[in-house]
Amino acid sequence: MKILLLPLIFLFSFSSFAQTEVVRKKHYNTSDNIALSGYDPMTYFAKKPFAGKKSIAYTYLGITYYFVSEKSRTIFKTNPSKYEPAYGGWCAYALAKKKPEKMEADPETYKIVDDKLYVFYNSFGINTVKKWNKDEEKSKASADKNWNIIITD
């Protein structure tokens, strides 16, 4: 009996992993599968985002990130879900609206809230982080709900 269960457990865990990658690739904001327009996610937590180097990359569940240093990549690898941008790197405010949409975000317009990175649209005189800040608690709750619907689609 134990011998039969082991292959089934392996098969189930592999299909769950593969599905996660497919879902992430479908819904995350990437260009050529690169997240955050190539910016190093760790640099946001140091208060100044910098573009990473293609030569120092790491792919986590199908999404590739670039880093400024080996140290930065090593820290990210210890807990990727902590350092990845919320909502797959889409504009947090756009996902908080009644009719949520996956809108591009400016990688230099961001906010760290409760140790989580949020990025925002900022172009043509529209800086959505300012709108988000007017009622951050409500915006975050709405965006969380909407993202959970999108990601399970």
Beta strands, then each sheet from edge to edge (+ up, - down):
strand 1: 30-31
strand 2: 34-35
strand 3: 53-60
strand 4: 63-67
strand 5: 106-113
strand 6: 116-120
strand 7: 122-123
strand 8: 126-127
sheet 1: 1+ 2-
sheet 2: 3+ 4-
sheet 3: 5+ 6-
sheet 4: 7+ 8-
end
